[in-house]
Amino acid sequence: MHEGIYIAASAGIKQGKKMEVIANNLANVNSTGYKRDRLAFKELMPPFPPDSGLEAGKNVLLPPNKSNSNVSYVGITDQYTDHAEGSFKQTNGSLDVALSGPGYFSISTAEGIRYTRNGNFRLDTQNRLVNQKGQPVLDEQNLPIVIDAPGAQIAIDQNGSVSAGTGLNNQTVGTIKLINFEDPQSLEKIGDGLFYQTDQKEKGIPANGTLMKQGFLENSNVTSVEEMTEMLATLRLFETYQKMIQAIDSMDDQSVNNIGRVG
């Protein structure tokens, strides 16, 4: 088979992967605290290195010994998350908290501590401050924050200090922990707006300068117009590669038929 078909197919497959990423971003355009994903592409020249840090089947359609060293394929070097801050929406909910600046809330899960920008919290039956999945929000000592003050007004200041009372005699019940990371790309999405720290050497650093805003939530940083524009451009590229494959296949077919008639 003509190697040009493999080259065009390689590029088409990568555009298909990009379409999946864009579709997932669009599906989460209204998800609180969601961070959009992006792909990074590169030119892949054969012979392909034995260990390029990528899955062999992800980028290669022909084995190195059957690939022309004068051509190049399309490779995906990375799928990364854009951790840029989203816009804020006012909810006036006393347990809704948005972060103005870098950093993440710490959440206790059955698998360990996870991190999120989604500050849509509530109280569970044990009066613990939890996320919408019922997982406790941690304080600076990595303990759940308990607000055992029925009927009291709950206040969360810009430093994360949580107090409850009637307004004249408020008592501090804990401080919401904020943590930041030198390399946010070491955080891996695990669903439900949570991130997992994949680099065990990355212990986290204080989120200095980050302020909490009670009564607000952070929107997704996905821009629907931008994503739709990217989707249309990706679709056009995919169609171009399809036409290239059809054109090459047509030329091969004509060559075979013409050679057959000459013979």
C-alpha positions as CSV (number, residue, x, y, z in Angstrom):
1,M,0.0,0.0,0.0
2,H,1.2,3.5,-0.8
3,E,2.9,5.0,2.2
4,G,1.2,8.3,1.6
5,I,-2.0,6.7,2.8
6,Y,-0.4,5.8,6.1
7,I,0.9,9.3,6.5
8,A,-2.5,10.9,5.8
9,A,-4.2,8.3,8.1
10,S,-1.7,9.1,10.8
11,A,-2.7,12.7,10.7
12,G,-6.4,11.9,10.4
13,I,-6.3,9.7,13.5
14,K,-4.7,12.5,15.5
15,Q,-7.4,15.0,14.4
16,G,-10.0,12.4,15.5
17,K,-8.3,12.4,19.0
18,K,-8.3,16.2,19.0
19,M,-12.1,16.1,18.2
20,E,-12.6,13.9,21.3
21,V,-10.8,16.3,23.5
22,I,-12.8,19.3,22.2
23,A,-16.1,17.4,22.6
24,N,-15.2,16.7,26.2
25,N,-14.4,20.3,26.8
26,L,-17.7,21.4,25.4
27,A,-19.5,18.9,27.5
28,N,-18.1,20.5,30.6
29,V,-18.5,24.1,29.6
30,N,-20.9,24.5,32.6
31,S,-19.0,22.3,35.0
32,T,-17.9,24.4,38.0
33,G,-14.1,24.6,38.3
34,Y,-13.5,22.5,35.1
35,K,-10.2,23.0,33.4
36,R,-10.0,22.4,29.6
37,D,-7.7,19.9,28.0
38,R,-5.3,20.5,25.1
39,L,-3.2,18.3,22.7
40,A,0.4,19.0,21.6
41,F,1.4,17.6,18.2
42,K,4.9,17.1,16.7
43,E,6.5,15.7,13.5
44,L,7.6,12.1,13.9
45,M,10.4,11.0,11.7
46,P,11.2,7.4,11.1
47,P,13.0,5.3,12.1
48,F,11.0,5.8,15.3
49,P,12.9,5.7,18.6
50,P,12.3,2.5,20.7
51,D,11.3,4.6,23.7
52,S,9.7,8.0,22.7
53,G,7.6,8.2,25.8
54,L,4.5,7.5,23.8
55,E,2.5,4.4,23.1
56,A,3.7,2.8,19.9
57,G,0.2,2.3,18.5
58,K,-0.7,5.9,19.2
59,N,1.6,7.4,16.6
60,V,3.0,4.7,14.3
61,L,1.1,3.0,11.5
62,L,4.0,1.4,9.8
63,P,6.9,-0.4,11.6
64,P,10.3,1.4,11.3
65,N,11.8,-1.2,9.0
66,K,8.9,-0.7,6.5
67,S,8.8,3.1,6.7
68,N,10.6,5.5,4.4
69,S,13.1,7.7,6.4
70,N,12.4,10.6,4.1
71,V,8.8,11.1,5.2
72,S,7.2,12.1,8.5
73,Y,4.2,11.2,10.5
74,V,2.0,13.2,12.9
75,G,2.6,12.4,16.6
76,I,0.9,13.5,19.9
77,T,3.6,14.6,22.4
78,D,1.2,15.4,25.2
79,Q,-2.3,15.9,26.4
80,Y,-2.2,18.6,29.0
81,T,-4.6,20.6,31.1
82,D,-5.0,24.4,30.9
83,H,-5.2,25.5,34.6
84,A,-6.0,29.1,33.8
85,E,-8.6,30.6,36.1
86,G,-12.2,30.8,35.0
87,S,-14.6,33.6,35.5
88,F,-16.7,33.9,38.7
89,K,-20.5,33.7,39.1
90,Q,-22.2,35.0,42.2
91,T,-24.5,32.5,43.9
92,N,-24.8,34.2,47.4
93,G,-24.6,30.6,48.8
94,S,-22.9,30.7,52.2
95,L,-21.0,27.5,51.4
96,D,-20.0,28.4,47.9
97,V,-16.4,29.4,47.6
98,A,-14.3,30.5,44.6
99,L,-10.5,30.9,44.5
100,S,-9.0,34.1,43.2
101,G,-5.5,33.1,42.3
102,P,-3.7,29.8,41.9
103,G,-4.3,26.8,44.2
104,Y,-6.7,24.0,45.1
105,F,-8.9,22.8,47.9
106,S,-7.9,19.6,49.5
107,I,-10.6,16.9,49.6
108,S,-10.5,13.6,51.5
109,T,-11.5,10.6,49.5
110,A,-11.4,6.8,50.0
111,E,-8.3,6.7,47.8
112,G,-6.5,9.5,49.7
113,I,-6.3,13.3,49.4
114,R,-7.4,14.8,46.1
115,Y,-7.6,18.4,44.8
116,T,-10.2,20.6,43.2
117,R,-11.1,24.1,42.2
118,N,-14.8,23.3,42.6
119,G,-16.0,25.1,45.8
120,N,-19.6,24.1,45.6
121,F,-19.8,22.8,49.2
122,R,-22.6,21.7,51.6
123,L,-23.0,20.2,55.1
124,D,-23.5,16.5,55.5
125,T,-25.5,14.7,58.2
126,Q,-22.4,14.9,60.5
127,N,-22.2,18.7,60.0
128,R,-19.0,18.3,58.0
129,L,-18.2,20.6,55.2
130,V,-18.2,18.4,52.1
131,N,-18.3,18.6,48.3
132,Q,-21.4,17.5,46.3
133,K,-20.1,13.9,46.4
134,G,-20.1,13.9,50.2
135,Q,-16.3,14.0,50.5
136,P,-14.9,16.1,53.3
137,V,-13.1,19.4,52.8
138,L,-9.9,19.4,54.8
139,D,-8.4,22.1,57.1
140,E,-4.8,23.0,57.5
141,Q,-4.2,19.9,59.7
142,N,-5.8,17.6,57.0
143,L,-8.9,17.1,59.2
144,P,-12.5,17.5,58.2
145,I,-14.1,20.9,59.0
146,V,-17.1,20.4,61.3
147,I,-19.7,23.2,61.7
148,D,-21.9,22.1,64.5
149,A,-24.0,25.2,64.9
150,P,-27.6,24.6,63.8
151,G,-29.2,27.8,62.5
152,A,-26.1,29.8,62.8
153,Q,-24.8,32.1,60.0
154,I,-21.7,30.7,58.4
155,A,-18.9,33.1,57.3
156,I,-15.8,32.3,55.3
157,D,-13.3,35.1,55.0
158,Q,-10.7,35.6,52.2
159,N,-8.1,33.6,54.1
160,G,-10.4,30.6,54.4
161,S,-11.2,31.0,58.1
162,V,-14.7,29.4,58.8
163,S,-16.8,30.9,61.6
164,A,-20.4,30.3,62.7
165,G,-22.7,32.4,64.9
166,T,-25.3,35.1,65.0
167,G,-22.9,37.8,63.7
168,L,-22.1,39.3,67.1
169,N,-20.6,36.2,68.7
170,N,-19.1,34.2,65.9
171,Q,-16.8,31.3,66.7
172,T,-14.0,30.0,64.4
173,V,-14.4,26.4,63.6
174,G,-11.5,25.8,61.2
175,T,-9.6,27.1,58.2
176,I,-10.0,25.7,54.8
177,K,-6.6,24.4,53.5
178,L,-5.3,25.7,50.2
179,I,-2.4,24.1,48.4
180,N,-0.6,24.9,45.2
181,F,2.0,23.0,43.0
182,E,5.1,24.2,41.2
183,D,4.1,22.0,38.3
184,P,0.3,21.9,37.8
185,Q,0.8,19.5,34.9
186,S,1.7,16.8,37.5
187,L,-2.0,16.8,38.4
188,E,-4.1,14.2,36.7
189,K,-7.8,14.4,36.2
190,I,-9.8,11.6,37.9
191,G,-13.3,12.9,37.3
192,D,-15.9,14.8,39.3
193,G,-13.6,17.9,39.2
194,L,-10.9,16.2,41.2
195,F,-7.2,16.0,40.5
196,Y,-4.6,13.4,41.6
197,Q,-1.0,14.3,42.3
198,T,1.0,11.8,40.1
199,D,4.4,13.1,41.2
200,Q,5.0,11.8,44.7
201,K,8.0,14.1,45.1
202,E,5.8,17.1,44.6
203,K,4.6,17.9,48.2
204,G,2.8,21.1,47.3
205,I,3.5,24.7,48.4
206,P,1.4,27.3,50.1
207,A,-1.0,29.2,47.8
208,N,0.3,32.6,48.9
209,G,-1.8,35.5,47.6
210,T,-4.8,33.4,46.7
211,L,-8.1,34.7,48.2
212,M,-11.3,32.9,48.9
213,K,-14.6,34.5,47.8
214,Q,-17.7,33.4,49.7
215,G,-20.9,33.3,47.7
216,F,-19.1,32.8,44.4
217,L,-18.2,29.8,42.2
218,E,-15.6,29.6,39.5
219,N,-16.9,28.8,36.1
220,S,-15.2,26.4,33.7
221,N,-12.3,28.1,31.7
222,V,-13.8,26.6,28.5
223,T,-14.9,29.2,26.0
224,S,-17.7,27.7,23.8
225,V,-17.0,29.9,20.8
226,E,-13.3,29.1,20.8
227,E,-14.0,25.4,21.2
228,M,-16.5,25.4,18.3
229,T,-14.1,27.3,16.1
230,E,-11.4,24.6,16.9
231,M,-13.9,21.9,16.2
232,L,-14.8,23.2,12.8
233,A,-11.1,23.7,11.9
234,T,-10.3,20.1,13.1
235,L,-13.3,18.7,11.0
236,R,-12.0,20.5,7.9
237,L,-8.5,19.0,8.4
238,F,-9.9,15.6,8.9
239,E,-11.9,15.9,5.7
240,T,-8.7,17.0,3.9
241,Y,-6.9,13.9,5.0
242,Q,-9.8,11.8,3.9
243,K,-9.6,13.3,0.4
244,M,-5.9,12.7,0.3
245,I,-6.4,9.1,1.0
246,Q,-9.1,8.8,-1.6
247,A,-6.9,10.6,-4.2
248,I,-3.9,8.3,-3.5
249,D,-6.1,5.2,-3.6
250,S,-7.6,6.4,-6.9
251,M,-4.1,7.0,-8.4
252,D,-3.0,3.5,-7.3
253,D,-6.2,2.0,-8.9
254,Q,-5.6,3.8,-12.2
255,S,-1.9,2.7,-12.3
256,V,-2.9,-0.9,-11.7
257,N,-5.6,-0.8,-14.4
258,N,-3.4,1.0,-17.0
259,I,-0.4,-1.3,-16.4
260,G,-2.8,-4.2,-16.8
261,R,-4.1,-2.9,-20.2
262,V,-0.6,-2.3,-21.4
263,G,0.5,-5.8,-20.5
